[in-house]
Each structure stands twice: as structure tokens, then as C-alpha cells.
């Protein structure tokens, strides 16, 4: 009964039959492809030299470099104000200023200013104070002439006398304080007299200070009296 409904089918493929795959064709090798993830080798004879690994030996020479060595600088010029010599053989202006600053202060000029200030104070200051100041000034002179005072102390005393002569009391007092701080062992015996002299001249009127403020001339020793003239008289 069932064979009755079975009819011979079409031996050819129908339109709705599933496709047939040929697995044998997949095994045929095709053209070789270029791999994009592989780095191409550099052409021979071009490019930079290979990098050498660092040497572990500390005495190994450094690797050669293609960079040129920097030029060797020439002799440097001396700075301004240095002690150089002119064509004529004499020192420059900087040397002259340095030698002037290194000059020894004149003890006679310093004592002349201080004694003038003491003479200006005598009419208004007590005799005991003036006598004590004069004693301190003699100690200053003895220390200066004996070589006990250092060069910085002598230079500051020279500047102090100039400020005192010019009426710059604050500047003179500042120098006195700096000497007491920096060189107390050298100035402690006589600096108290200089301090008192600055304080007393500050309180004077302009008239007594006129002899103190006169310019200093060449310092000369007081001439000794003529003994022959006194004997004839």
C-alpha cells in the first residue's frame, strides 16, 4: 500500500537542496601571504652601527663616538680691576686704588683730630673727665706706636677720626661699637675715652667745633726752643 504512493524522484538536484561542499579543495595550498607582524631586516651596508652592550670592566675605554670634540677655549681675559701692567710698565688704576687702601693710617693725624675734639670740650666739660679722656688717648698712642694694634683697628680709628671731624656723630659711634665687638681685647683699655669724647662733642655748640672741623694740614712736630738764644739773653 505504501509502495503505491512512492514515486521515483528526480535524479538531478532540486532548487531547494542543501549545497554540497568539497572538502578536498581546502587542502590545496594557495599563494603565500606576507606576514605583517614580522619586522623586516635592514638592508646590508646602510643604517647605524649595532649597539654594543656595556662593558662590565671599569678600565674598558669608552666606545667611539661620531660627535666631534668641543673646541678648546682660549686664554681667558683678566677681569676688570685686576693688577695688570700697562705698556709703559706702570700699574693700572685698580692697582693704585688697592695700594692706597692698603696704606698705613697716620697716627699723628688721628691723634690730632682727637686732641682737637678734647680741646673743644675743655671749656664746658669737667676737668676730671677731660683728664681721664687725655689718659685714654695716651694709651691709644702707646698701643699704636708699639705695634699692638692690628691693621683693621688702625684703619677703623682713622675712619672714626674723619667722621668725628666732619660732625658725623652717629657714624663715629657705630665705628666705636664695631671695634668693641670685633676687637675688644685690643681697644678695651682706651676705647672708653674715645666713647666719652664722641658723646661730649655731640653736645657742643657749633662755635667750639670750628677748630675741630678745620682741614688738617701737614703734621709737624713742635720745634724745640733755641738754647743759644736763651743763653745770650
C-alpha positions in Angstrom: 0.0 0.0 0.0 2.8 2.3 0.8 4.7 1.5 -2.3 1.8 2.9 -4.2 2.4 6.4 -3.1 6.2 6.2 -3.6 7.1 7.8 -6.9 10.5 7.9 -8.5 12.2 11.2 -7.8 14.2 13.4 -9.9 17.8 12.1 -10.2 19.1 15.7 -10.5 19.4 18.2 -7.7 16.4 20.3 -6.9 16.3 24.0 -6.3 15.9 23.7 -2.6 18.5 21.0 -1.9 21.3 22.0 0.5 24.7 22.8 -1.1 27.4 20.3 -1.3 30.9 21.2 0.0 34.1 19.8 -1.5 36.4 19.4 1.4 39.2 18.2 -0.8 39.6 21.6 -2.4 40.5 23.2 1.0 43.7 21.1 1.2 45.2 22.7 -2.0 47.9 25.2 -1.0 47.3 28.7 -2.3 49.7 31.6 -2.8 51.9 32.5 0.2 50.9 35.7 2.1 53.2 38.3 3.6 53.1 38.3 7.4 52.5 41.9 8.6 53.6 41.2 12.2 57.2 40.3 11.2 59.9 43.1 11.3 61.8 43.5 8.1 65.6 43.2 8.3 67.7 46.3 7.5 69.5 46.3 4.1 73.2 45.4 4.2 75.7 48.4 4.2 73.3 51.0 5.4 71.9 52.3 8.8 73.5 52.9 12.1 76.2 50.5 13.6 74.9 47.9 16.0 74.7 48.9 19.7 77.3 47.3 21.8 76.4 46.0 25.2 78.0 48.0 28.1 81.3 46.5 29.3 81.5 45.3 32.8 85.2 46.2 33.2 85.7 49.6 34.8 89.0 50.0 32.9 87.5 49.5 29.5 87.8 52.5 27.1 84.7 54.4 26.2 83.0 53.5 23.0 83.9 55.6 20.0 81.6 58.5 19.2 80.8 60.1 15.9 80.3 63.5 17.6 83.2 66.0 17.2 85.0 67.1 20.3 84.2 70.6 21.6 86.7 73.3 20.8 89.3 74.1 23.4 88.7 77.6 24.9 91.4 80.1 24.6 93.0 82.0 27.4 90.5 84.0 29.5 90.8 87.7 29.8 91.6 89.1 33.3 88.6 90.8 34.9 88.4 94.5 35.3 90.2 95.9 38.2 92.9 93.2 38.3 96.5 94.0 38.8 97.8 94.2 35.2 100.6 96.3 33.8 100.3 98.9 31.0 102.7 99.2 28.1 104.7 101.8 29.9 105.3 99.4 32.8 103.2 101.3 35.4 100.3 99.8 37.3 96.7 100.4 36.3 94.2 102.5 38.1 92.9 99.4 40.0 96.3 98.7 41.4 96.7 102.3 42.5 93.4 102.2 44.4 94.3 98.9 46.1 97.7 100.3 47.1 96.0 103.4 48.5 93.6 101.3 50.5 96.5 99.2 51.9 98.4 102.3 53.0 99.2 102.6 56.7 97.0 105.1 58.6 98.8 108.1 60.0 98.8 108.0 63.8 99.7 111.7 64.0 96.6 112.8 62.1 94.3 110.5 64.1 95.6 111.9 67.4 95.5 115.5 66.1 91.7 115.1 65.5 91.1 113.5 68.8 93.1 116.1 70.7 91.3 118.9 68.9 88.0 117.4 70.0 89.3 117.2 73.6 90.4 120.9 73.5 86.9 121.9 72.2 85.3 120.1 75.2 87.5 121.6 78.0 85.6 124.9 78.5 82.3 123.0 79.2 83.3 119.6 80.5 84.7 118.8 84.0 88.5 118.7 84.4 88.3 115.2 85.8 86.5 113.9 82.7 89.0 115.7 80.4 91.9 114.3 82.3 90.6 110.8 82.0 90.0 111.2 78.3 93.5 112.5 77.8 94.9 109.5 79.7 93.0 107.1 77.4 94.3 108.9 74.4 97.9 108.4 75.6 97.2 104.7 76.0 95.9 104.7 72.4 99.1 106.3 71.2 101.3 103.9 73.1 99.5 100.9 71.8 99.6 102.2 68.2 103.3 103.1 68.2 104.3 99.8 69.9 102.6 97.7 67.2 99.9 96.2 69.5 97.0 97.4 67.3 96.2 95.4 64.3 95.7 96.9 60.8 91.9 96.7 60.9 91.8 98.6 64.2 94.1 101.3 62.9 92.0 101.7 59.8 88.8 102.0 61.7 90.3 104.5 64.1 91.4 106.5 61.1 87.8 106.5 59.7 86.4 107.3 63.1 88.6 110.4 63.4 87.4 111.6 59.9 83.7 111.1 60.9 84.4 112.9 64.2 86.0 115.8 62.4 83.1 116.0 59.9 80.5 116.1 62.7 79.0 112.7 61.8 78.4 111.6 65.4 76.3 108.5 64.6 78.8 107.1 62.1 81.7 107.6 64.6 79.6 105.9 67.3 78.9 103.0 65.0 82.6 102.5 64.4 83.3 102.6 68.1 80.7 99.9 68.7 82.1 97.7 65.9 85.5 98.0 67.4 84.2 97.0 70.9 82.5 93.9 69.4 85.2 92.7 67.0 88.4 93.8 68.7 87.6 94.2 72.4 90.9 92.8 73.6 92.8 95.5 71.7 90.7 98.5 72.4 89.2 97.9 75.8 91.8 100.0 77.7 91.3 103.3 75.8 88.1 103.0 73.8 86.0 104.2 76.8 87.8 107.6 76.5 87.0 107.8 72.7 83.4 106.9 73.5 83.2 109.8 76.1 84.8 112.1 73.6 82.2 111.4 71.0 79.4 111.9 73.4 80.7 115.2 74.7 81.5 116.7 71.3 77.9 115.8 70.2 76.5 118.2 72.8 78.7 121.1 71.9 77.6 124.2 70.1 78.8 124.9 66.6 81.2 127.6 67.7 83.6 125.5 69.8 83.6 122.9 67.0 85.1 125.2 64.4 88.7 124.4 65.2 87.9 120.7 65.1 86.3 120.9 61.6 89.2 122.8 60.0 91.1 120.8 57.3 94.2 119.2 58.5 97.5 120.4 57.1 100.8 118.6 57.2 101.5 117.3 60.6 104.8 118.8 62.0 106.5 118.3 65.3 106.7 121.3 67.7 110.1 122.9 67.3 112.3 122.9 70.4 113.3 126.2 71.9 116.6 127.8 70.8 119.0 127.2 73.7 121.8 129.5 72.3 119.3 132.4 72.1 118.2 131.9 75.7 121.8 131.8 76.9 122.7 135.1 75.1 119.6 136.7 76.6 
